[in-house]
Amino acid sequence: MSASAVTIAQDLIRCPSVTPAEGGALASLEALLGSAGFSVSRVTFQDEDTPDVENLFATIGSGAPHFVFAGHTDVVPAGDENDWNHGPFEGVIDGGMLYGRGAADMKGGVAAFAAAALDYVADKGADFGGTISFLITGDEEGPAVNGTVKLLDWAKDQGHRFDACIVGEPTNPERLGDAIKVGRRGSLSGTITVQGVQGHAAYPHLADNPIPGLVRLLAALDALTLDDGNERFQPSNLEIVSVDTGNPAFNVIPARCEARFNIRYNDEWTLASLKAKITETLEAVDLGNLSLDLEFKRDASESFLTRDETLIKALSDAVAAETGRTPELSTGGGTSDARFIKNFCPVVEFGLVGQTMHKVDECVAVADIDRLKAIYGRFLDSYFSGANNI
């Protein structure tokens, strides 16, 4: 009997797995995959100042090629559940749409691949000429410290070597088949703190106001043109996202103020060269007696571009066969756990339509879940058939 991707998606949505809670989602996958012959491991990781996170690794088959599907079952909070027309953790189908937190991002994608892999293994048997694995985290929507990055190292220590990966993030902006993500810009965040001397607003000569200094620093950042982009990536952009003094009074010059920024950058930069550029730009600003502190966040990521023609062609052909569309090979948008996986094997991203992700009444078309399963199934058949005919 064919595995139902929609039923699996409903089961996962009904698990309230808001980061970092497992919520029953990994247990559901463990039971599903374990009963089909997959070897399943549940692994929990810890780190300083971050919550413990449960993750799942499941594998079947043996030898190369070793293909891995990566994703996450954790979801962002639902907000006020009274704002939802259908409960965020009920998995209701209404008007051909499946509603619930994670339907698009990305329990629907996890369900589609699970169903495709189950059908593939049921048809071919466990000795299909390679290995299929699942790398599922509960930390993608959170700090991303105790999830994929550590699970990859754990799998490597267990002797696994991956040849290719698809991350099932919702990559399609309008219709299923619009786009495959073949790369991502990097992300760098930082905090600028300017220290002055607190004082009375009526006696400025007894104080040293840090705010004008911070304004000059931010003007210098805002004036930067990092690059013009290239044929692979859109231009890098720097966004100032927060300015704060923590000062509620009108008659007090604050002692300190800070601002935060985020940069999405392309492959014209490395992480090191971009940090050097930002540091150089800020240190060139005359602050007088004010002091400057610049701190970059530890979760920075490099840009990457996947060029694996076998992986990209097999997936593109599967998308075209099932949707009638030739997908754009895109590097736009934000970031994902692919930024970690690219250090272990070629990786692309393809999943559902992402228009409602993180929104109230998040939903996906039931027909799209079934079609996504068909795409993944066609990909598996092509990928392993091609590898075994070399």
N, C-alpha and C positions, 0 to 999 in steps of 0.2 A: 504494500500500500504506500502511495506517495506521501512524503512528509508535507504537512501544511505549514507554509511559512506564516500565514496569517494567524493561525492558532498559536504558533510559537510566539509570535509578536504579542498577541493578547496576553499570554501567560507571563511574558516578561514585563509588560506594562503594568500588570496587576501587582508586581513586586515594587514596593516603595523604596527604591534604591537611590535615594538622594545622597550625593557625595557627602561623607565617605561610607554611608551605610550600604551593606551588601543587599539587604532587603529581600533576600530569597531568590534574586535573579541568577546568581552564580550557581546556587543549589539546583535551580530549575535546569540550567544548562548542563550541569554535571550529571543529573539523572538522565536527561535526554541523550547526551552523547555517550555516557557510560553504557547505557542499555544497547547501544548500536556497536559496541566494541572498541570505542575510543579509550585510550589510557588517559585518565583525567587526574590532574593535580590541582589542589587548591593551595595557594601560597600567600601568606600574609607578610607584609613588609612594614618596618618601622623606621622612623627617622626623627631627629630632634625637631621639636616645635611643630610637628605635623601629625595628623591622626593616623593610626594604623589602618592599612587598606588591604582587603582581600582581593586576590586576583585568581585567574584560572588559566591553566595551560592544558590543552587536550591534543592528542595526536593519534594518528592511525596510519598504517602502512609502514614501509621501510625504504631506506636508501634515497638516492637522488632521482629526480629533482624533489626538493623539499619546499612545498608551497605553504605559506602561512596566511591565514586571514586574521586581521587584527581589528579590534574594536573595543568598545566600552559599554558596560551596562549601567554605569552610574548616570544620573540625570541631575539637572539643575532643579532648585526648589520650584514648586508649583505656584507659590504665591497664595493669594486668597482663593481657596477652592470654591468659594461662593461665586467667583467671577466666571467659573467654567460652566458651559452648558452641559457638558458631560464630565463626570468626575475624572480627575487627572490620573487616577490609578484604577480605573474600572475597565479600560480596554473596550469601550463601546464602539460598535459599528453602526453608523447612521448615514444613510444616503450614499453608500458606497465609500465612505471614509472611515478610517480607523482613528479614533480619538484617544489621546492620553499622553502624559509626559514621557518623552522618549520615543514616541511613534516615529518621528523623523530622525531624531538625534539621540541614540542611533540604534534603538532596540529593533526597529524595523529592518535595518541592514544586517544586524546580527542574526535575526530570525531567518532572513532570506538566505544567508550563506549557510546557516546550520541546516536548513531544509535541503539546499542544493547539495551539500556535502553528504548528508544522509542518503539521499537518493543515488548519488554517484557511487558511494561505497556499496549500497545495496545492489546496484546493478553490476558493478565491476568486481566486487569482492574486495577483501582487505589487501590482496596482492595485486594492486592495479599498476604497479611499476613506479612507485614513488611514495611520498609522504605528504599528508595533509595535516596541518596543525591549526589550532585556534589559540590566539594570544589575546585574552580578554581581561581588561583592567576595570577596577572600580574607582579610578582616580583621575580620569581624563578631564572631568569638569572641575576638579579641585586643583590642588597645588601641583599635581603631576610629578610628585616626588617619589611616592611609594607604589607606583603603578608600572606602566610599560617600560620605563627606563631600567628599573630593577628586574622586572620579569625577563627582559631580554638577556641581561647578564646571567640570571639564574638558568635560563634555557641553554645558554652557551656553556655554562658550567656542567650542565647535564649531558653535554655532548651533541646538542642540536646545532646544525648549520643550515641556515635558510638560503634558498636560491631566489625567491621572489615573494612579494607580499602585496595584498590588496587591503587597504583600510576602508571599511564600509561607511565612511562619513557621508552625510548628505551633500553631494557635490553639485547636484543639478539645480540651476537657478529657476527654471521655468517648467521644463518637461524632462521626464526620464530619458536619458540619452543625450542631453545637451553637452555635458562636459565630463572629462576625466582629468583629475588633478595629477599632473606629472611632476610637479615641483611646488615649492612654497617659498615665499619670502621669509627671511629671518625676522626675529622680534627681539628688541632690546629695550628695556625699561630702566629708568633711573630716577633718583630723587636728588634735587638740588636744595641745599640748606644754606641760608645766609644768616650769620650771627652778627648782631649789632649790640647796642646798649639801650636798655629800656629807660623810659623817662616820661615826664609830663609833656603833653602836647603843647602847652604854653611856654615851655622852656626847652626848645629843641637843642640849644647849645650844650645842654647837659646830657643829651642822649645822642645816639647814632642810629638813625632809622634804617633798618635793613631792607625795607620794601623798595625804595628807588634802585638799590643795587640789584635786587632780584629782577626788577623790571628790565634793567639793562642786560642782564644775563639772558632773560627770555627773549628780548628783542634780537640778541645775537643769534640765538638758536632759530628763531622764526625767520631770520634773513637767510639761513643756510639753504642753498640748493644742493642737495646731496648728489644727485645725478639725474639724467634724463631718461633712465630706463634703457632697455635694449630689446632685441628681437625675442628674448626669452622671458623678460619680466617687465612689469610696469615700473615707473619711477619709485624710488624710495621716498617715504614721507615721514616727517617728524611731527607729532601732535603733542601739544601741551595739554594735559588732561586734568590738572588740579593745581590750584594756588591757594595757600592757606597760611594764616598767621595765628589762628586760635585766639584771636583778640576780640572780645565782645564789647570793649569800651571805646568811646569816642575820644576820650581825653588822655589816652595812654599810647605812647609810641612803643610798639612791641620790641621785644629783645631779639626775636628770631622769626623767620618766615621760610616757607619751603614751597617747592613746586615739584610736580611729577610729570614725566614725559614718557611717551612710547614711540619707538621708531620701527616701522616695517620696512626692511631693506632687502635689496636684491643682491645678485652675485657680483655686482661691481665692488662690493665690500666684503671683508671678512669681519668677524666679531672683533678681533684685535684692532684692525684698522679703523673701524667705526668708533670704538671706544676712544681711540687716540684722537680722532677728529673732534669728537664732542669735548673731550678734556681740553684739547688745544684751544678750541673756540671759547670755552668758558674762562680759561685762565688768561686769555688775552683781554678780557674786560677789566677796566679800571674800577676797583671797588673801594679805593681809599683804605680806610682802617677796618672795613668790614672783612669778615672771614668767610670763605667759601668751603663747603663740603659737598662732594659729589659721590654718590653711591649708586652703583649699578646693581640691579636685582640679579639674583643667582639663576633665575629661570630663563636666561637668554638662550636663543636658538639661532643656528646658522641657516642661511638659505640653502636650498638644494634643488637639483634638477635631475630627474631620472631619464636615462637614455636607453634603457633595456628594450630593444626592439621586439624581442620575443614576447615579453610581458605586455607591452603596450599594444602590439598588433593583435594578440590573442583576445585581449579585452575589448579593443576597438571593434574587431570583427564580430564579437559576440553581441555587443551593444547594437551595432548596425543591423545584424540579423534579426534581433528581437524587437527593435523599435523603428527600424527604417531610417535612422538618423546617423550621420557621421559625427561622432562626438568631437567637440573642440578639445585640444590638448592644452589645458589651462594651468597657470601658476598663480592665479589671483586668489583673493580672499585672505583669511586669517591663517592660523597655524593649527597643527594637530599632532597627534602622537607619531605621525610619519617622520617628524623631525628627529625622533630617536631611532626609528627603524632603519632609516637610510644609512646608518652607520654599520648595519649588519647585512643588508641585502637591498637590491633594487625594490622600490616601493612606489605604488600609485594609489590613488584614492578614487573610489566610485561607489555611490550609494543612491539614496532616494532624493526627491525634491526637497529642498531645505527652506521653503518659504515660511513655514510656521514654527521652525525650531526655536525653542526657548520662549515661545509665546503662549498666552492663554489659549485653550482649545487647540493645542498642537495636534496636527493630524496629517495623515498621508492617505492616498487613494489605495484601497484594497487591491485594485487591479495593478497598481505599480509594485506592490510587494510581491505579487505573483510573478510579474514580469521581471523584477530584479532577481528573483530566485532562478528564473529561466536563463537570464544573462549569466549569472554565476555558474549555473550548471553547464551551459554551453562553453564557458571559459574553461572550466575544469577538464572537460572532454578534449578540447582543443589543446590545452597546455600540456596535459600528460600524453596525449596521442602524439603530439609533435616531438616531445622530448624523447619518447620511446622509439621514434622512427629515425632519429639522428644516427 
